[in-house]
């Protein structure tokens, strides 16, 4: 399907059926299509607050999947989790309707914008995309935004703006970002992950290389981490104009006069050797300073003045489930974090340790069996940065436990770690241990985020 074909379908008010409409990216897509003039409906496996919100927007959402629910749909869009044997997909094939993957639909819609800034990397995507959004709104550039988290400033994961600038989080899983069409591609880092899909590190690097090559060779730009060896390998001989960011002065965009106050950073930013601005962040951690440098490189290219960048990035207070302060429990402060890769875990725990708390207690829920077993030693090293690591059982997500893997395998590799397979076990432990002066993390990409509410009961 071409951009012109999808645009004609929208202009004619034809019906788009979204299979798996309740997901973060899918419901954002539904909102954008509806705003552009399409009739939108969809289906999802379960009731949820997201489904209720879609219905409030006037979008019909069916619970469960059935061929009859397609109705007069002309185009079907599905999430990667929806397989060919889904009855709605089978019916769409039978009728000869176009069936698009979610990423394909986003990629087509991006073609209607002059600039498309797509943020990729093993970790840091949501935070960096959100920083960019804050800055570009501060610059009155009216971006359309698709982010993989709940950003308070835009009231969710989607902002519908003008037709000049599109900002999008770009995920490498199942090569979905290869359907995007970036004019500016941001490469934050490349690490081992999603090994249920990629065969090895070489396969991952190749995927990111293909993503970078989507940038137009003449007018496009790659914003790249200048201190990541895998990023360097992905870009070798790419022929794309590249601006490098990093902590060292050899990078095109780098910091100076760095100050850290209990985990929060203030620093000058230099672009090509020239002072750009001084930034003071309201989100902690050296990793967020690096994210801000990546955002600064993209904004410098887009012509955002340094003072405006400083004001925008200084107003960024975080996004849901990224070092998000939830409240207290027995005098301990509780944070919730989406970190589910060893590098992310290590960054969050090191940041927490720099904030002056007596102890850092991390309740971690591993996410997927393949990630856990393939990165077992890396997880053990990362979680060792907590004073006490508490591990619940693995969150299966899309997988079956064919090899009978357990979090207990990871616990045995971490000195002093505690195995609390259920949430009830974790709650009992925290009730015995938590005290004023502690920082408690609930951490992982599964449903561990529910733990804080359970602690309040």
N, C-alpha and C positions, 0 to 999 in steps of 0.2 A: 504494500500500500504506500502511496506517496503522500507528501504533505498536501498537495493540491486536492487529492481525493478526500483526505480527512477534513480539510477545511470546507470543502463543498458539503460534506455530510453535516457538519456543524451548522453551516450557514442555512441549510435546508431544514434544520430542526429535527433531524432524524434521531432515532433512539439508539443510545449506546448502553449495552448491558455489561456491567462490571462484575465478574465472578471472583468473589473474595473481596468485596467492596469495603469491608471494615478495617483493613490494614492501613497503616499510617500513610504510605505512599498512594494506595488506591483511593482512599477517601479524599486525599488532596487532589488527585486526578479527577475524581468525580466533581469536586467543587469547581475546578477550573473549566471543565467541559460544560458544566451547567452555566457558568458565568459567560462563556463564549456563545451560548445560544442553543446548545444541544439539549435534547431530552435525555435524562439520565436515570437509569434504574440499576438494580444489582441484587446480588445474593451473598449471604455469608453463612458460615457454619452455625454461629451462635448469636444470641442477643448480646449486646454490649452497649456501653455509653456512646461509643462511636456510631453504632447503628442508630441509636435514638437521636443523635445530633443530625445525622444524615436525613432522617425522616422529618425532623423539624425544618430542614432546608427544602422540603417538598420533594425529596427523592424517595421513590418506592424501593424498599429493601425487603427481599424475601429471606426467611430463615430456612436454611436447608437448600438443597440443589435439586431441581427438577426441570426436565426439558420444556414443560409447558410454560415455565416462567419467562422464557425468552420473549414471548408475545410478539410485538412487531419490531423487535430489535433489528437493526441493519448492520451493526458492528459489535463484536464481542471482545472485551479486554479481560485478561486473566492474570492473576498473580502466578509467580513461579511454582507455588505450592499446589496449584490446580492442574491435575493431570489430564491427559487425553481421554481417559475413561470417565471423566466427570460427565453426567448426563447432559448438562447444558452445553459443554464443549462438543460432545458427540452430536447433539442436535444442530448446533451451529455448522459443523462440518457437513452434516447431511443436507442442510439447506444451501450450502455453498457460501455462507457468510464469511467475511474476513474475521480471523481470530488473531488478535495481537497480544503479545506479552506486554506487561505493564511498562517495562523499560522501552519497548519499541514505540508505544504510544507517547511516552514522554519525549523520546527522541524526535518524533515527527512534529510534535507541538513546538519544540525548541526552534525549529526552522523558521518560525514566524517572528523571531526576535533578532535584533541586530547583533547583540552580544549574548553569549551563553557561557557563564562561568561555572564549570563543573568541578567539584571538589572531591578528589579521590585519595585513598590511602587506607592502609590496614586499620589505622585508628586516627581519631581526631577530626573525622569528617563533619560530624554534626556540630561540634563546637566551632570549627573554623567557618562553616557555612553560616552559622548563627552570628558570629562576629562580623562577617561580611555584611550580613543583612542589617545589623545595627548601624554600621558605618554608612552604608549606602542610603539608608533611610535618613540618617543625620545629614547626608549630603543632598537630600531631596532629589534623588535619582529615580525614585518610584520603581523599585525592582519587583518583578514577579519572583516568588521564592517557593522552593520545595525543599523542606528540611526533614530529616528523619527523627525529629523529636518535637516536644511541645515548647515552643519559643514564646515566652510571655508577651513580648513586644508585638507579635503578630497574632496572638490569640490562638496558636495551634501550630500546625505543620505547613500551612499554605498561606501565602499572601498573593493576592491578585493585583498586579500593578499595571504599568504601561507596557508598550510593545517593544521597548528599546533594550531592556536588560532582564535576563533570566538567570537566577542563581539556583543551582541545584546540587544536592548531595549525590555523589555517584558511587555506587557500590559495585565491587568487583565480583561478588558471588554469582556464579553461573554466567560470568561475563556480561552481566546485565548492562554495565556502563559502556559496552561496545555498541549499544544502540543509540547512545547519545551523540550529539554533534556540538562539542565545545568549540568556542572561539578562544577561550582561555581555559586551559586544563591545569588544575592544581594537583601536584603529586606530593603528598605530605610525608609518606614513608611506604616501604614495601617490606612486609614480614611474612613468615609462614603462617597461614591460616586457611580456613575453608578446605582442608585436605580431604573432605568427603567429595569435593568436586575437582580441585586441582590435583595433578599427579605428584608434583614436587615443586621446589623453589623455582626451577627453571620455567616451569609452566606458568607460575604466578608472574614472574618478571616479564615473560612474553606477553601475557594478557595486558599488563600495564603499558608495555611498549606499544601495543596495538591501540590502546586508549590514547596515548600521547600522539600517535600518528593520525588520529582523527582531526587534530587541530589543523586548520588551513596552513599550508606551507609558507604562504607569503604574508598574510595579515594576522595570523594567529599567534598565540603565545603559550608557552609552558612555564608555569611557576613551579619550581622544583626544589626539594630539600637538597642542599649542596653538601650535606654531611651524611647522606645515606648511600652506602655502597650499592645497594640494590636499585635505587633510583638511578644512579649513574649508569649502571649496566643497562637498565631499560631504555635510557635515552642515548646511549652510545651510537653515533652515526645517524641519529634521527633526522637531522637537518632542520629541526624546528627551532625557532627563536626561543631562547630560554633565559629566564631570570632566576637566579639561585638565591635562596634564603638560608640562614643558619646562624649559629652563635659566633662563629669565627669571622674575623675581618676579611678573609679571602672571599666570602660570599657577597653577592651584589647587594643584598639587603641583610643587615646585621645590627645587633644592639651595641650600645656603648653606655658607660656610666650606669651599670646595672646595680640596683639596690633591691634587697629582699627583706621584707618585714613579716616574720611569721608566715612565710609561704607565699606572700603576695608581692608581685614584682613591679618595680618602676624602672624604666630604661629609655634611653634615647634610641631612635631608629635612624639609621643611615641608609640611603638608597644611592648606589653608585658613588659612594664616598661623600655625598652631600647630606647634611642634616635634614631630616624630614619632619620629625616631631619628637616630643617626649611623651611616652605612654605610661599610664598607671592603670593596672588591671584590678578589677574587682572579683576576679576568679583566681584561685591559687594555683601554684605549680609552675615549674620550669617548662613543662609540656605546653601550657597555655601561652607562655611567652613565645614559644616556637610557632604555635598556631597563629598568634597575633602577627608575627613576622611574615608568615605566608599570606595572611590577609592584607598586610601592608603592601606587599609586592604586587598583588592583584589590583589594589586600590590605586597605587602609584601609576600603574599602567592605564587605569580608567580615568586618570586625571583628578582624583580626589585630593584636595589640599591637605597638607600635613596637619593643620590645626583641626580640620574637620575629622580626619581620621582619629586623632587623639581624643576628641570629644565622643565620637561614636564608640570606639573600642573601650573607652573608660566608662561608658554607660552600660556595657554588656555585663549582666549579672549572672549569666549561666542559662542553661536549658535543662528541662526536666531529666532527671536521672543521670546528670553529669556533675558529680560532687555536690549533690543537692541536699541542703540542710533540711531535715524533716521535722526535728523537734528534740525532745529530751526523753530519757527513760532512766528513772532512778538517779537523776542528777547527771547522767552521762549524755553527751550530745550525739545525736544519731544523724548520719549522712547516708544517702542512697546513691549508688553509682552503677552505671551500666557496664563497667569494665568487665570484659570476659576473655581477653587475650593477655598473656603474661606481661607484655610491654605496658599495656594500659594499667594492669593491676599494680605493677611496680611503680609507675609514675604516680598513681593516686596514693599509694601507701607511703612513698617517700615524701610526697607533699604533706600528708597528714602528720608524719613524724616531725616535720619542720614547724608545725603550728603550735607547739608548746603544751600539748596534752600529756598527761601522765602515762597513759597507755593507749595504744591503738588496737582495738579488737575488730577483726574482720570476719564477718559471717559471709562466706563465699559459696555460691551455688554454681558449680561447673556447668557449662552450656555445651551440649552435644557430646556423645561418646567419642567420635572420631577426633574432635579437637582435644579432648582431655587426654586420650591415650597418646596421640601424636606429639603433644607438647608437655608431657607429664613432668619431665625434669625441669623445664622452663617454668611451669606453674609452681613447682616446689620452691624454686629460687625466689620467684616473685613474692609468693605468699609468706616467705620467711621474713619479709620486711615488717610484718605485723608483729606486735608483742604477743598476741594470741590469735591464731588462725582457727576458725571454726568452719568445718565443711559439711554442708548438707549433701544429700544424694544428687547425682547428676540430673540436670533438666534435659529430657530427651529431645525436645523440639520435634524435628522432622525425622528422627532416626529410631531404629529398633536396636536394642542392646543384644546383638547377636553374639558378642564376645564376652558377655557377662562382666562388664567393667563396673567398678564401683569407686566412689570417692575415697573409700578406705585405702585404696592403692596410693592415692595422693597424700592422705593423712600420714601414712607410714614413712613418707619421705621428708616430712616437715617437723623439726624438733618442737615438741610441746603442743602440736596441733590436736584439735578435738574433733572427733567424728560425731556429728549430730544429724543422722540421716533424714529426720523429719523436721518440719518447722516447730512442732511441739518440743522436740528434743533441744532445738536451738533456743527456744524461748526459756525452757527450764534452765539451761546453762547461763543465759544472760541474766535471769532473775537472781541467780546465785552469785554472779560475778560483777555485774555493772555497778559502778559507783561514780560519784562526782569526780571530775578530772579526766574521765575516759572519753575517747572518741570511738563510737561504734559505727562501723561500716556495714550496711547490707549491700552486697555486691554480686553482680552477675546479670546476664541478659535474659534470664527466665522470669519466673514469678516471685523471686526473692523480694521484690519491691513491696510485696504484701506484708512482709514481716513487721514493719514498723506499726501498721494499723493493728496487727494482731497483738503486739506488745502493749497497746493501749487498752485492750479489752479487760 
